[in-house]
Amino acid sequence: MSEFESQPDMYVIAHPCIDVKDKACVDVCPVNCIHPVDGEDADQLYIDPTECIMCGACEPECPVEAIFIVEDLPAEWAHFEKINADYFLK
């Protein structure tokens, strides 16, 4: 992925995950698209939009309700769509 490309059914992890990073979502993801792996320095978890198959398994597992489909992101967290995608451009 060379630049950010929005996908309407893309899953995004938003503000409630910051400094929590509960990995229940990681455990249920069938394609291991939620990062970072242990040991990486990040303040939240991120969903790789190029790996995610949009199955939705992660959303109900998040104990802080931080996972949203892009179109359902609350307005105050809309910028997390780009934050998630940009994490994987590094």
Secondary structure as GFF3:
##gff-version 3
##sequence-region A 1 90
A	DSSP	beta_strand	11	13	.	.	.	ID=ss1
A	DSSP	three_ten_helix	15	17	.	.	.	ID=ss2
A	DSSP	alpha_helix	24	28	.	.	.	ID=ss3
A	DSSP	beta_strand	34	35	.	.	.	ID=ss4
A	DSSP	beta_strand	46	47	.	.	.	ID=ss5
A	DSSP	three_ten_helix	59	61	.	.	.	ID=ss6
A	DSSP	beta_strand	67	69	.	.	.	ID=ss7
A	DSSP	three_ten_helix	70	72	.	.	.	ID=ss8
A	DSSP	three_ten_helix	75	77	.	.	.	ID=ss9
A	DSSP	alpha_helix	80	87	.	.	.	ID=ss10
###
